[in-house]
Amino acid sequence: MAKIKEYNGYYCESEYEYAFLGFLEKEGWNYLSGSKVSRISKKDVLIADDFKTFISDTNADLTEEEVIQIYDKVRLVGSESDFATLHKVYGWMVDGIPFTPMNGMTRMISLIHFDNPNKNIFRAVNQFTVEYVNNGQKENRRPDVILYVNGMPLCIIELKTPLMLRLRYMMHGNRSLFAIGEIFHICCIIVRWLVFLMA
C-alpha cells in the first residue's frame, strides 16, 4: 500500500487510510477498492460474490438457486426497527440462518465459520459509497474502511485527524454514521480512530 507522505508538516488523511489498509493486508485481510465491488445499486451493502462463494463452498449440497435464496434473505432482511433487524442478523451470524432446502429438512446455515477461520473470506474495503434516504432526501456516505467477512460488512472504521474531525463537525454537525441506512442492518462494530501523528 501507499507510503505516508508529508504535506506542510502534516500527514494527509488519505495516506493514513492507505497505511492502515497496508497493515490490514499484512494481517491477512484482502484489500478491495469499493469502486470494484459488483452491485446493482449503491444501496446494496453486501459483496454478493463473496457471500455466495462462502455459502456454496461450505454447503456443497445446496443448489445455486438455494444459495441465492439465502443471499436474498440476508440482503432483504427487515424487522420492526433497525435495531431489531441488526439483532436478528447478529443471531444469524452467531447461530446460523434457518433454511429449508428442496429436500424439505430445515437446517441452520452458517454465515461465518468460527471453527475454521481459514474458510472465511476477509476483505478490507475503502471508497465504498452507500446510498440511503434521510428525511426524504437521497444522500451518499463513504466510510473510510469497511471490514467484510464472507461478503457481510461487520465493522466500519473511520480514520480522522483532529483537524478533519473538527472541520466535518462544523460542516455537517454531529451527523451519525448510524444514518447510513441498510449497512447497519448487518454492521455490528464502529471504530472511530483519531490520528494524532504529526511531523
Backbone as CSV, one residue per row, in Angstrom:
resi,resn,N_x,N_y,N_z,CA_x,CA_y,CA_z,C_x,C_y,C_z
1,MET,0.836,-1.194,0.000,0.000,0.000,0.000,0.870,1.243,0.000
2,ALA,0.230,2.405,-0.027,0.963,3.664,-0.172,1.774,4.004,1.065
3,LYS,2.890,4.686,0.827,3.713,5.194,1.905,3.155,6.541,2.355
4,ILE,3.185,6.819,3.664,2.647,8.075,4.170,3.513,9.237,3.699
5,LYS,2.874,10.265,3.139,3.576,11.443,2.660,3.286,12.625,3.572
6,GLU,4.218,13.558,3.589,4.078,14.728,4.439,3.616,15.921,3.608
7,TYR,2.659,16.699,4.132,2.160,17.884,3.467,2.230,19.061,4.441
8,ASN,3.174,19.990,4.214,3.321,21.172,5.062,3.407,20.825,6.549
9,GLY,4.177,19.800,6.849,4.370,19.431,8.250,3.314,18.504,8.809
10,TYR,2.301,18.164,8.012,1.235,17.272,8.476,1.093,16.107,7.497
11,TYR,0.435,15.078,7.944,0.176,13.944,7.069,-1.248,14.030,6.531
12,CYS,-1.411,13.656,5.280,-2.725,13.687,4.645,-3.566,12.510,5.152
13,GLU,-4.848,12.792,5.413,-5.733,11.765,5.972,-5.828,10.527,5.081
14,SER,-5.851,10.731,3.763,-5.956,9.573,2.857,-4.716,8.681,2.945
15,GLU,-3.570,9.275,3.281,-2.365,8.470,3.428,-2.465,7.552,4.645
16,TYR,-3.096,8.050,5.710,-3.333,7.193,6.876,-4.203,6.004,6.477
17,GLU,-5.208,6.304,5.658,-6.123,5.250,5.219,-5.376,4.144,4.497
18,TYR,-4.499,4.519,3.561,-3.769,3.509,2.803,-2.724,2.801,3.660
19,ALA,-2.131,3.524,4.605,-1.198,2.867,5.526,-1.935,1.855,6.398
20,PHE,-3.145,2.220,6.846,-3.951,1.320,7.669,-4.361,0.086,6.866
21,LEU,-4.729,0.295,5.606,-5.087,-0.835,4.748,-3.885,-1.755,4.533
22,GLY,-2.698,-1.160,4.415,-1.487,-1.964,4.288,-1.263,-2.829,5.511
23,PHE,-1.526,-2.260,6.688,-1.418,-3.032,7.931,-2.411,-4.199,7.920
24,LEU,-3.649,-3.935,7.496,-4.663,-4.995,7.443,-4.245,-6.104,6.474
25,GLU,-3.656,-5.723,5.343,-3.188,-6.732,4.381,-2.143,-7.636,5.009
26,LYS,-1.244,-7.060,5.791,-0.227,-7.869,6.463,-0.848,-8.838,7.454
27,GLU,-2.011,-8.485,7.980,-2.707,-9.350,8.943,-3.633,-10.356,8.260
28,GLY,-3.625,-10.377,6.924,-4.386,-11.408,6.218,-5.682,-10.950,5.574
29,TRP,-6.007,-9.663,5.674,-7.212,-9.151,5.018,-6.886,-8.878,3.559
30,ASN,-7.806,-9.186,2.663,-7.636,-8.918,1.239,-8.208,-7.544,0.923
31,TYR,-7.388,-6.686,0.326,-7.844,-5.330,0.005,-8.675,-5.335,-1.273
32,LEU,-9.762,-4.547,-1.253,-10.600,-4.364,-2.437,-11.116,-2.930,-2.430
33,SER,-10.926,-2.227,-3.533,-11.475,-0.878,-3.647,-12.991,-0.968,-3.793
34,GLY,-13.700,-0.093,-3.094,-15.157,-0.098,-3.163,-15.690,0.092,-4.573
35,SER,-14.939,0.790,-5.415,-15.372,1.013,-6.799,-15.343,-0.272,-7.619
36,LYS,-14.658,-1.300,-7.112,-14.558,-2.578,-7.850,-15.590,-3.603,-7.381
37,VAL,-16.385,-3.244,-6.358,-17.403,-4.171,-5.855,-18.573,-4.191,-6.828
38,SER,-18.912,-5.371,-7.310,-20.023,-5.519,-8.244,-21.349,-5.492,-7.471
39,ARG,-22.202,-4.542,-7.830,-23.523,-4.447,-7.190,-24.487,-3.738,-8.125
40,ILE,-25.779,-3.984,-7.922,-26.810,-3.417,-8.789,-27.001,-1.937,-8.497
41,SER,-27.028,-1.588,-7.205,-27.202,-0.185,-6.833,-26.336,0.134,-5.630
42,LYS,-26.146,1.429,-5.363,-25.331,1.851,-4.232,-26.033,1.624,-2.902
43,LYS,-27.289,1.178,-2.939,-27.983,0.791,-1.706,-27.552,-0.601,-1.255
44,ASP,-27.019,-1.401,-2.179,-26.579,-2.761,-1.860,-25.288,-2.699,-1.057
45,VAL,-25.295,-3.321,0.127,-24.123,-3.245,1.004,-23.377,-4.574,1.126
46,LEU,-23.933,-5.656,0.611,-23.253,-6.954,0.641,-22.335,-7.097,-0.573
47,ILE,-21.266,-7.857,-0.412,-20.450,-8.263,-1.562,-20.995,-9.623,-1.986
48,ALA,-21.848,-9.592,-3.000,-22.618,-10.776,-3.390,-21.726,-11.960,-3.735
49,ASP,-20.672,-11.726,-4.504,-19.808,-12.838,-4.937,-19.179,-13.549,-3.741
50,ASP,-18.684,-12.779,-2.763,-18.063,-13.391,-1.583,-19.086,-14.173,-0.768
51,PHE,-20.266,-13.581,-0.585,-21.307,-14.246,0.204,-21.685,-15.579,-0.431
52,LYS,-21.973,-15.544,-1.719,-22.413,-16.761,-2.411,-21.300,-17.808,-2.477
53,THR,-20.069,-17.354,-2.677,-18.935,-18.288,-2.718,-18.788,-19.008,-1.386
54,PHE,-18.868,-18.252,-0.291,-18.737,-18.870,1.037,-19.845,-19.888,1.275
55,ILE,-21.097,-19.517,1.005,-22.230,-20.432,1.237,-22.083,-21.678,0.373
56,SER,-21.700,-21.515,-0.889,-21.527,-22.665,-1.795,-20.398,-23.573,-1.332
57,ASP,-19.260,-22.974,-0.965,-18.093,-23.766,-0.572,-18.312,-24.541,0.718
58,THR,-19.110,-23.993,1.623,-19.326,-24.656,2.919,-20.610,-25.497,2.949
59,ASN,-21.377,-25.458,1.862,-22.615,-26.246,1.759,-22.722,-26.779,0.332
60,ALA,-21.867,-27.732,0.023,-21.750,-28.215,-1.358,-23.039,-28.825,-1.891
61,ASP,-23.943,-29.247,-1.002,-25.186,-29.891,-1.451,-26.244,-28.893,-1.900
62,LEU,-26.059,-27.604,-1.597,-27.064,-26.606,-1.973,-26.945,-26.262,-3.454
63,THR,-28.094,-26.042,-4.096,-28.103,-25.636,-5.499,-27.806,-24.133,-5.589
64,GLU,-27.497,-23.680,-6.772,-27.241,-22.249,-6.991,-28.463,-21.416,-6.609
65,GLU,-29.649,-21.921,-6.940,-30.885,-21.210,-6.604,-31.068,-21.112,-5.088
66,GLU,-30.726,-22.164,-4.360,-30.850,-22.143,-2.900,-29.857,-21.164,-2.276
67,VAL,-28.662,-21.098,-2.842,-27.674,-20.139,-2.352,-28.194,-18.715,-2.550
68,ILE,-28.806,-18.448,-3.700,-29.367,-17.122,-3.970,-30.503,-16.808,-2.995
69,GLN,-31.305,-17.809,-2.647,-32.391,-17.601,-1.675,-31.838,-17.172,-0.317
70,ILE,-30.751,-17.799,0.112,-30.125,-17.423,1.390,-29.554,-16.014,1.298
71,TYR,-28.899,-15.717,0.183,-28.361,-14.366,-0.037,-29.479,-13.324,0.043
72,ASP,-30.599,-13.584,-0.639,-31.717,-12.636,-0.644,-32.342,-12.480,0.740
73,LYS,-32.353,-13.563,1.515,-32.910,-13.482,2.868,-32.102,-12.517,3.729
74,VAL,-30.777,-12.548,3.575,-29.923,-11.625,4.330,-30.001,-10.223,3.723
75,ARG,-29.956,-10.128,2.415,-29.967,-8.827,1.725,-31.245,-8.043,2.005
76,LEU,-32.366,-8.735,2.059,-33.664,-8.074,2.206,-34.206,-8.136,3.632
77,VAL,-33.341,-8.466,4.595,-33.791,-8.618,5.971,-34.456,-7.337,6.471
78,GLY,-35.465,-7.516,7.289,-36.158,-6.372,7.883,-36.832,-6.791,9.165
79,SER,-37.194,-5.798,9.962,-37.893,-6.052,11.210,-38.610,-4.776,11.609
80,GLU,-39.146,-4.748,12.835,-39.928,-3.570,13.245,-39.078,-2.329,13.476
81,SER,-37.762,-2.496,13.623,-36.862,-1.356,13.783,-35.475,-1.753,13.270
82,ASP,-34.620,-0.745,13.050,-33.256,-1.043,12.604,-32.511,-1.874,13.641
83,PHE,-32.731,-1.546,14.935,-32.051,-2.305,15.983,-32.516,-3.758,15.997
84,ALA,-33.814,-3.976,15.850,-34.344,-5.339,15.830,-33.797,-6.114,14.630
85,THR,-33.634,-5.430,13.499,-33.058,-6.068,12.315,-31.614,-6.465,12.569
86,LEU,-30.841,-5.549,13.150,-29.448,-5.852,13.481,-29.365,-7.031,14.449
87,HIS,-30.250,-7.056,15.438,-30.272,-8.144,16.414,-30.565,-9.479,15.734
88,LYS,-31.481,-9.457,14.782,-31.814,-10.682,14.045,-30.612,-11.181,13.244
89,VAL,-29.952,-10.275,12.520,-28.803,-10.665,11.696,-27.644,-11.121,12.575
90,TYR,-27.450,-10.459,13.714,-26.403,-10.881,14.642,-26.636,-12.327,15.090
91,GLY,-27.895,-12.647,15.374,-28.243,-14.025,15.737,-27.913,-15.003,14.621
92,TRP,-28.171,-14.605,13.377,-27.827,-15.467,12.239,-26.318,-15.669,12.139
93,MET,-25.555,-14.597,12.398,-24.096,-14.717,12.315,-23.556,-15.682,13.361
94,VAL,-24.129,-15.626,14.542,-23.642,-16.466,15.648,-24.147,-17.901,15.526
95,ASP,-25.435,-18.057,15.264,-26.073,-19.379,15.306,-26.353,-19.998,13.943
96,GLY,-26.253,-19.206,12.884,-26.625,-19.675,11.555,-28.014,-19.186,11.185
97,ILE,-28.312,-19.247,9.904,-29.608,-18.790,9.401,-30.464,-20.019,9.080
98,PRO,-31.710,-20.060,9.575,-32.548,-21.228,9.271,-32.937,-21.245,7.787
99,PHE,-32.799,-22.399,7.181,-33.130,-22.512,5.758,-33.670,-23.898,5.477
100,THR,-34.705,-23.936,4.644,-35.302,-25.215,4.239,-34.988,-25.462,2.774
101,PRO,-34.035,-26.348,2.477,-33.722,-26.650,1.072,-34.828,-27.478,0.421
102,MET,-34.634,-27.822,-0.837,-35.678,-28.527,-1.584,-36.003,-29.889,-0.998
103,ASN,-35.062,-30.485,-0.248,-35.363,-31.795,0.342,-36.302,-31.695,1.537
104,GLY,-36.634,-30.469,1.954,-37.642,-30.265,2.994,-37.155,-30.323,4.417
105,MET,-35.877,-30.561,4.673,-35.338,-30.658,6.026,-34.689,-29.329,6.421
106,THR,-35.347,-28.587,7.322,-34.812,-27.302,7.753,-33.523,-27.498,8.535
107,ARG,-32.548,-26.635,8.252,-31.280,-26.707,8.970,-30.694,-25.311,9.100
108,MET,-29.671,-25.190,9.934,-29.006,-23.909,10.127,-27.812,-23.824,9.175
109,ILE,-27.740,-22.733,8.434,-26.637,-22.488,7.510,-25.724,-21.438,8.137
110,SER,-24.470,-21.784,8.358,-23.521,-20.852,8.967,-23.171,-19.727,8.002
111,LEU,-23.174,-18.491,8.513,-22.750,-17.337,7.731,-21.280,-17.015,7.986
112,ILE,-20.758,-17.491,9.127,-19.342,-17.322,9.476,-18.839,-18.652,10.017
113,HIS,-17.677,-19.081,9.568,-17.110,-20.340,10.054,-16.198,-20.025,11.231
114,PHE,-16.702,-20.229,12.451,-15.923,-19.917,13.651,-14.901,-21.006,13.970
115,ASP,-15.213,-22.265,13.639,-14.309,-23.366,13.953,-13.071,-23.381,13.053
116,ASN,-13.232,-22.954,11.824,-12.109,-22.927,10.884,-12.095,-21.572,10.167
117,PRO,-11.460,-20.545,10.785,-11.463,-19.198,10.205,-10.907,-19.129,8.786
118,ASN,-10.056,-20.070,8.405,-9.476,-20.053,7.064,-10.514,-20.261,5.965
119,LYS,-11.690,-20.747,6.333,-12.758,-20.937,5.349,-13.506,-19.636,5.058
120,ASN,-13.281,-18.620,5.892,-13.950,-17.330,5.709,-13.214,-16.479,4.677
121,ILE,-13.931,-15.520,4.108,-13.363,-14.569,3.150,-13.293,-13.210,3.841
122,PHE,-12.072,-12.729,4.083,-11.866,-11.461,4.787,-11.467,-10.377,3.785
123,ARG,-12.201,-9.265,3.800,-11.876,-8.156,2.899,-11.883,-6.821,3.642
124,ALA,-10.904,-5.998,3.310,-10.863,-4.612,3.784,-11.167,-3.738,2.576
125,VAL,-12.245,-2.972,2.668,-12.741,-2.202,1.525,-12.731,-0.713,1.865
126,ASN,-12.257,0.109,0.929,-12.364,1.558,1.107,-13.067,2.158,-0.109
127,GLN,-13.400,3.434,-0.015,-14.067,4.149,-1.110,-15.358,3.442,-1.540
128,PHE,-16.108,2.960,-0.554,-17.364,2.244,-0.821,-18.524,3.186,-0.500
129,THR,-19.147,3.708,-1.535,-20.229,4.682,-1.360,-21.545,3.958,-1.101
130,VAL,-22.249,4.401,-0.068,-23.552,3.825,0.286,-24.615,4.899,0.116
131,GLU,-25.655,4.567,-0.626,-26.762,5.491,-0.845,-27.887,5.161,0.124
132,TYR,-28.495,6.182,0.697,-29.599,5.986,1.638,-30.519,7.192,1.583
133,VAL,-31.674,7.076,2.212,-32.640,8.170,2.247,-32.682,8.732,3.657
134,ASN,-32.514,10.043,3.777,-32.534,10.726,5.066,-33.540,11.863,4.989
135,ASN,-34.630,11.751,5.761,-35.700,12.757,5.741,-36.218,13.012,4.327
136,GLY,-36.383,11.945,3.580,-36.925,12.047,2.233,-35.918,12.455,1.169
137,GLN,-34.687,12.744,1.571,-33.651,13.156,0.622,-32.651,12.017,0.395
138,LYS,-32.292,11.828,-0.873,-31.291,10.817,-1.202,-29.907,11.363,-0.844
139,GLU,-29.137,10.586,-0.086,-27.800,11.012,0.312,-26.801,9.877,0.097
140,ASN,-25.527,10.243,0.093,-24.440,9.273,-0.033,-23.469,9.447,1.122
141,ARG,-22.967,8.348,1.643,-21.878,8.383,2.627,-20.829,7.378,2.185
142,ARG,-19.583,7.672,2.538,-18.493,6.784,2.171,-17.575,6.610,3.374
143,PRO,-17.809,5.571,4.182,-16.913,5.313,5.312,-15.483,5.100,4.832
144,ASP,-14.509,5.390,5.711,-13.107,5.259,5.318,-12.748,3.812,4.981
145,VAL,-13.030,2.898,5.900,-12.705,1.477,5.688,-13.855,0.638,6.236
146,ILE,-14.232,-0.375,5.488,-15.239,-1.343,5.956,-14.597,-2.719,5.935
147,LEU,-14.721,-3.442,7.045,-14.211,-4.811,7.111,-15.355,-5.778,6.815
148,TYR,-15.148,-6.596,5.800,-16.156,-7.567,5.365,-15.701,-8.978,5.714
149,VAL,-16.638,-9.785,6.170,-16.409,-11.218,6.357,-17.487,-11.949,5.571
150,ASN,-17.068,-12.733,4.599,-17.985,-13.501,3.748,-19.028,-12.608,3.076
151,GLY,-18.573,-11.441,2.652,-19.461,-10.526,1.928,-20.351,-9.672,2.798
152,MET,-20.229,-9.794,4.123,-21.068,-9.016,5.042,-20.236,-7.928,5.720
153,PRO,-20.718,-6.676,5.731,-19.972,-5.593,6.375,-20.109,-5.674,7.893
154,LEU,-19.034,-6.068,8.572,-19.126,-6.273,10.022,-18.547,-5.125,10.837
155,CYS,-17.666,-4.323,10.244,-17.024,-3.262,11.020,-16.736,-2.063,10.125
156,ILE,-17.107,-0.875,10.603,-16.780,0.369,9.913,-15.699,1.071,10.710
157,ILE,-14.652,1.497,10.011,-13.550,2.201,10.663,-13.445,3.590,10.052
158,GLU,-13.525,4.618,10.890,-13.340,5.998,10.463,-11.991,6.478,10.960
159,LEU,-11.117,6.870,10.045,-9.787,7.361,10.378,-9.789,8.876,10.224
160,LYS,-9.716,9.591,11.328,-9.835,11.045,11.285,-8.714,11.707,12.065
161,THR,-8.123,12.730,11.468,-7.223,13.584,12.221,-8.098,14.557,13.009
162,PRO,-7.621,15.078,14.140,-8.444,16.017,14.918,-8.919,17.210,14.094
163,LEU,-8.070,17.727,13.194,-8.461,18.867,12.374,-9.619,18.507,11.458
164,MET,-9.520,17.341,10.769,-10.592,16.933,9.857,-11.878,16.635,10.603
165,LEU,-11.764,16.051,11.796,-12.951,15.771,12.587,-13.661,17.071,12.941
166,ARG,-12.884,18.087,13.314,-13.469,19.384,13.671,-14.110,20.051,12.455
167,LEU,-13.422,20.017,11.302,-13.974,20.618,10.086,-15.273,19.940,9.673
168,ARG,-15.313,18.617,9.740,-16.523,17.897,9.347,-17.673,18.176,10.305
169,TYR,-17.335,18.327,11.586,-18.382,18.656,12.559,-18.950,20.039,12.252
170,MET,-18.074,20.991,11.895,-18.532,22.346,11.582,-19.398,22.354,10.330
171,MET,-19.053,21.506,9.344,-19.793,21.490,8.081,-21.090,20.700,8.170
172,HIS,-21.075,19.588,8.900,-22.223,18.673,8.877,-22.891,18.467,10.231
173,GLY,-22.342,19.046,11.295,-22.868,18.756,12.621,-22.480,17.355,13.032
174,ASN,-23.079,16.867,14.085,-22.750,15.532,14.574,-23.587,14.495,13.844
175,ARG,-23.391,14.431,12.531,-24.160,13.502,11.707,-23.674,12.093,11.978
176,SER,-24.547,11.272,12.482,-24.151,9.944,12.932,-23.923,8.997,11.765
177,LEU,-22.929,8.116,11.940,-22.720,7.054,10.960,-23.927,6.122,10.905
178,PHE,-24.717,6.095,11.987,-25.874,5.201,12.013,-26.929,5.618,11.004
179,ALA,-26.769,6.799,10.408,-27.721,7.241,9.395,-27.554,6.505,8.076
180,ILE,-26.477,5.725,7.933,-26.195,5.116,6.633,-27.067,3.884,6.414
181,GLY,-28.331,4.074,6.444,-29.312,3.080,6.040,-28.993,1.637,6.334
182,GLU,-29.043,0.829,5.288,-29.088,-0.614,5.447,-27.774,-1.262,5.833
183,ILE,-26.691,-0.513,5.777,-25.428,-1.118,6.200,-25.493,-1.490,7.677
184,PHE,-26.307,-0.756,8.455,-26.401,-1.046,9.883,-27.470,-2.077,10.213
185,HIS,-28.033,-2.710,9.200,-28.831,-3.906,9.442,-27.890,-5.090,9.660
186,ILE,-26.612,-4.915,9.257,-25.645,-6.010,9.325,-24.426,-5.635,10.153
187,CYS,-23.923,-4.418,9.980,-22.672,-4.000,10.621,-22.825,-3.881,12.133
188,CYS,-21.939,-4.554,12.862,-22.051,-4.623,14.326,-21.092,-3.689,15.060
189,ILE,-20.016,-3.250,14.406,-18.962,-2.523,15.110,-18.615,-1.234,14.361
190,ILE,-18.442,-0.157,15.112,-17.920,1.086,14.541,-16.683,1.460,15.334
191,VAL,-15.618,1.789,14.620,-14.389,2.249,15.265,-14.087,3.640,14.711
192,ARG,-14.021,4.621,15.565,-13.605,5.958,15.137,-12.202,6.166,15.667
193,TRP,-11.244,6.191,14.751,-9.836,6.193,15.097,-9.277,7.587,14.849
194,LEU,-8.917,8.284,15.930,-8.299,9.599,15.795,-6.801,9.438,15.611
195,VAL,-6.268,10.115,14.601,-4.857,10.016,14.291,-4.166,11.302,14.719
196,PHE,-3.230,11.191,15.658,-2.567,12.377,16.203,-1.142,12.546,15.705
197,LEU,-0.672,11.648,14.818,0.719,11.732,14.370,0.940,12.991,13.542
198,MET,1.996,13.717,13.842,2.390,14.886,13.066,3.894,14.852,12.862
199,ALA,4.355,15.632,11.924,5.802,15.667,11.662,6.523,16.279,12.843
